[in-house]
């Protein structure tokens, strides 16, 4: 499986092209990221690529290996997650004047790449790519 793309806009920015697209991951994320985004966007290379965070994940484009990578904010944990946890929320009692907040232990640290074979088939990121 691979990425799928829905191009939203094609623009010209000086001598470069700018493409806005929704990129959907598949059901088995490969370690190191997904290859082939340049071809899917009909571009010969990227000068810059920005991918919006979605569903608690962050994205980074590896320009050296030409792969779109997904990261999970683990708070310094050592294991790469293959099953993503739902975000913690706020709960309140009906008719009460108080709000109970589910405590979330936060430990600063770098995000970890999503684990190999993680199912990201419901994850869509909006990208802006500038290049040839």
N, C-alpha and C positions, 0 to 999 in steps of 0.2 A: 504494500500500500504506500501511498505518498500524500503529499499536500494537495489540496484542491483550492482553486482560486476563483473568486468572482471580482473581476475588475470593475471598479466604480467610476473612475475618471482617468483620463490620459491628458496631460497638460505639457506645455513647453515652458521651460524656465531658463531663459537665456539660450545657450547652446545645448542644454541638457533636457532629457525627458523626465517628467514626474508622473508616477503611476500611484494611484490610490486603489487599494484592493482589500477585500476580506479574504483571509487565508484560514482554511480549516485544516486541522491536523487529522490524523487517522487513528485507528484503534490499536496501533502498536508502535509507540515512539521508539526510534532507534537511538542508542547511545551516541552522543556527538552531534545530534540534530538531524533535521530533514534537509536533503539535498534537492536541488532542481528549481528553486524559486525564481532564479533569473530567467530560465526558459519559460516558466509558467506566466511570467509578467511580460514576455516578449522583449526582454532587455538583454543587451550584450554585456552588462556588468553594472555594478552599483558603486556610486561614489558615497552614498549615504542611504541607510535604511533605518526607519523608525517603526517599531511594532508596539502597539498599545497593549498595556496589561489587560487581562481578562480572566474571570473566574479564579482570581487569586494567584494567577501565574504571571510571570514576567518573561519577556522574550528578548533575545539578543541575536544579532546576525554575526556569524563568524566569517569575516571577509577572507581570511586565509583559506579555509576549507569550503567556503561557499555554502554554509548550512545555517538554517534557522533553528535556534536552540530554545528550549523551554526550561524555565527555572521556577522552583518552588521556594518561598521564603521559609526556611526551616529554623531560623533562629540559632544557627550554629550547630545543629544536629549533624551527626556524621553520616547517616545513611541517606541515600537518594530515594525519595518516595516513589512507589509505583501505584499506590492507592492514595488519592488525594482526599484530605479531610475537609468537611464542610466548615465554613468560617463560624467562629463563635459570635453570638449575638447578644441583644439586650432583651430581657424579659421584664414584664411588669404585671402586677396583679390588677384585675379588672376593678375599676372604681377606686383604686388606692392612689394616694398622693406620693408614693415612693416608687422608685425604679430599682430593680435588682439587676446588677450587672454580673454576668457570668465571668469570674476572674480568668484572665488569660495570662499564663506565664510567658513573659516576653524576654527572650535572651537575644541580644544583638548578635549578628553574624552574617556572613555571606550566604546568599541563596545557593541551593544545590540544584544541579541539573536533574530534571525529572528522570526517574529510573527507566532503564530499558524495558520495553514492552508495555509501558503505561498506556492506558486507553485515554487518549485525548480527542476522541472523535466528536465530542460536543464542544470543543474549544475552538473559538474563532477569534483571530486578532486582526484588527484593521492596520494595514501597513501603508507607509508612504515611502516609496523608493525613488531616489534621484540617480540618474545615470545615463548610459548610452542606449 
